[in-house]
Amino acid sequence: MPNPLILIPARMQSTRLPGKPLADIHGEPMIVHVWRRAMETGLGPVVVATDTPEIVAAVEKAGGRAALTRSDHPSGSDRIKEAADIVDPQGRHDVIVNVQGDLPTIDPHVIIASVAPLEDPAVDIVTLAAVITREEEKTESSVVKAIGSEIGPGRMRALYFTRVTAPGGEGPLYHHIGLYTYRRSALDRFVSLPPSPLEKRERLEQLRAVEDGMRIDIIVVDDVPLGVDTPHDLDRARAILKSR
């Protein structure tokens, strides 16, 4: 059985909502709410990975654990790799779950669902997607589409990810959700690779793994978790969490 370590990358730099990990939601920083959702999974240890001492202090004040990483990482995956090596240098945790630090309302069961496919040794990475229900999202470049072949109920093998409307023809389109669960060896392999041509063209990091021949499976979930990128998103998150 997989032995997961959940890591939550968090940086203060945000063009539309500066300092968002420490944005207040009902008396606690947003990053603490994300940490709580991850803790509710019961999957294993949860650690916030950040380059900001103030975020470390906020997490530790709430009783959590944080790892202070370098500030010059080119991607969140590189930050996660460093944090995994800091927290677990012996490599006892063979699965790394990367939960984005701007998902304070994420359902813990969605995180749990991302681990089971790694019981299949052929799978390197697991991610999530949801059926697009809003017509305008089908053409929005900010909504990344996941394209895959169905291999079981609610599960696909990823073929491609793109910002354009795809695939063509009749059938559902899938909104990719940027939560990644890596086999530890797959994460090490991924960060050792240079950015790939399609990754740079689409500006989608996961295409590096696709181009290298790594297998990504997709779990289809009911809803897209609210990502907090703007003040309006923050207000929505406050309203959602107030009702819980």
Secondary structure, DSSP 8 states (H G I E B T S, - for coil): ---EEEEEEE-S--SSSTTGGG-EETTEEHHHHHHHHHHTT-SS-EEEEES-HHHHHHHHHTT-EEEE--S--SSHHHHHHHHHHHH-TT----EEEE--TT-TT--HHHHHHTTGGGGSTT--EEEEEEE--SGGGGT-TTS-EEEEEEEETTEEEEEEEESS--S-SSS--EEEEEEEEEEHHHHHHHHHS---HHHHHHT-TTHHHHHTT--EEEEE-SS------SHHHHHHHHHHHHT-
